[in-house]
Amino acid sequence: MRLILLGAPGAGKGTVAKLLTEFDGSVQISTGDILRSAVKEGTALGKKAKDYMDRGDLVPDSLIMEIMEARLQEPDCQKGFILDGFPRTIPQAEDLAKLLAKLNIKLDFVANLDVPRDVILDRLTTRRTCSNPTCQAIYNIKSNPPKEDGTCTLCDHQTIQRDDETEEAITNRLETYNLKTAPLIGFYGKIGMLKTFLSLSSKDTVADIKKALKA
């Protein structure tokens, strides 16, 4: 499969992408992951990206597209890929369309994960993350809690609520999403590539996406 996953913070893109990779061996690709990988490997593009990141600047779209082009041509993408949280803006979507045409890659469709705002707030404000930087396991105090004392079940480090997962921070993230990323729904809808899935349960969403792929 070759998919783009769209959805607000907390829509479950990462979980859905991971479950889909288990279905047919497609790889999950997020911008953050490929940037960190390029920097860690010390590639020429990674060194360029590191210069921006070290200054606290956003990595420009042109460089992200160069790194994305290299990533999509790696052998593990032959079985398929799921773009998780990319593109984020219409200019990125336009650049991605040109890149895919250049590489002769055709998308199956763009899956928009639609989740009510109150569900997103509940999901993210109840999320906890292991403070151990080499673990980073994610919990939910309602559906998948850590140990009773708040420590990680895997490594015994304390779990924490991230600064960007307070109600105020989430509200700001949703406003940014609605301003910059939500217009992509209209962009892909106009060209007939968009399919919207109500995403209240990751397993149900994955089952619905599989059905759409078969159809």
N, C-alpha and C positions, 0 to 999 in steps of 0.2 A: 504494500500500500504506500501511497505518497499523499500525505495529508498535511494541512495546516490546522492547528488548534487555536481557536480564538476564545476568549472568555475573560471576565474580570478577575482581579486577584481573589483567590478563594473559590474559583469556579471548579477547581479540581483538575486543571489541565495536566499537571505533573503526574497525578495518580492515573488518570485515563491513559496518558501516553505510555506509562510504564506497563499497564495491563495490555495495551495494544501491541507492544513490542513482543510480549510473551505469546501473542497469537500467531504471528507469522515471521518473526525474526527481523522485522523492520527496526531501525535504530531511532532512538529519541534524540533530538537535537535542540538544544536551547542556546541562545546567544551567549548567555553567561558561561555555560559549559565550554563552548568552543573558544571563547576569548581566554578563559583560564587555562585551557589546554594548550593553546598556542603560546601563551606567555610562559607556562611551565616548561614546554619543550624547547623554548628559546628560538623558535623559527623567526625568519626575517619579519614576517607579518606580526608575530607575537611581540617582538621587540618594539615595533612601531606602536602597537596597542598599549604596551606597558608604559611607554613615555606619556601617553595621554592619561592612563589610569593613575600613575604616580603623581601627576599634577592635580588629580581630582577632576579632570575634564572628561566629558563624554567622548567615547571613541566615535569618530565620524562615520556616517553611513557608508562612505566609499570604502573605508578600511574594513568595516564589518562585512560588506559584500565580497571583498577579496577573500577574507577568511572563510566566508560561507561557500564561495566557489570552490576553494580548496577542499573543504570538508565534504561537500556533496560528491566529490570525485574519488573519495576514499573507498576502498573495496567493500567495507561493511554497509555502504549505502546502496549496493547493487540490489539487495533484497527489498529495499524500500526505506522510507524515513518518515518521521513525524516531527514537524516543526512546532515546538512547544513555546508559545509566546513570541514568535517572530513570524511575520513582520509586526511592528508596533505602530507604524504610521503609514499613511498613504504613499508618501515618497519611497519608503522602504518596500512597500508592496509593488510599486511600479518598477523599482530596480530589480526586485526578485523575479518579476514576470519576465524581464529582459534576460536575466541570468538563466532561468529555467529554459527559455527558448534557445539560448546559446548552447546549453548543454543537452538540448533535445530531451528534456524531462517534462512529462505531462502529469499534473496533479490529478488525483481522483476527485477530490473536492475539498472545500474549506469547512471544517466542523466548528460551528459556533455553540459553545456550551452556555446555555442560558440558565441562570440561577437567581432567584429573588434576592433582593438586597438584604432582607432580614436573615435569610439563611447564610449568606456570605458573612455578615457580621457575627453571627453565632459561631460559624466554623472557625473564623480567624481569631476571635477573642478568647476562644477556649483551646487554641492550639498552644502547645508547649514544645520547646526544642532542647535537646541535650546540649549542655554548655561545653562538652568536650569537643574541641574543634576537629578531632579526627573521627568523631562519631556522628554528631548532628542528627541523631534519630528524632523523628517527629511524633508527637503524641497529641491526643485530644482528651481533655479532662473528663469529657462525657462518654465518648465512644471508644477511645483507646488510651486509657490513662496510664501514666507512669506508676512506679511503686507508690505505696501509701505515703511515704515520706517525701515524695516528689522527685525521687532519683530515677535515673534511666535504668530500664530493665536489662540493658545490654552491657553497660560499662560502669554503672553506679555513680556517675557524675550527676550533679543537680540539674534538673530541667528548669528552663526559664521562659518567661514570656518576652518575645522579641519587642524592641522599641517600635517596630513598624506594625505590630499586631495589637496595639491598643485601639479602642473604639475611635478616638480622635485621628490617629494615624491612618486607620483603615478608611475612614471617611475621606481623608485627603487623597489616599491612593485611588479610591473609586472615582473621585472628581477628576483626577489626572487621566484615568482610564477613559472616562466618558468624553473628555475633551480631545484626547489624542488618538486613542485606539478604537473606541466604539465606531467612528466613521468607517472603519474597515468593513464593518458589517454591510453598509450600503455599497461600498466599493465592490466587494465580491458578490453581493446580491445582484448588482446591475449586470455583471458579466456571466451570471448563471452558475457560479461556482459554489454558492453558499448553501449549506444545510444546517438548520438549527435543531439542537437537541436539548430538551429539558434535562438538566444535570443535577438531580437530587440524590442519586445513588451512582457511584462510579461504575459498578458492575452493570447496572441497567443501561447506563450511557454507552458503555463499551459494546453491549449486546445490540443496541440500536445502531451504532456506527457499523458494526459488522454486517447487519442486515442491509444497510444502505450501500455498503461496498459490494455485496453480492448482487444487489438489484442493478 
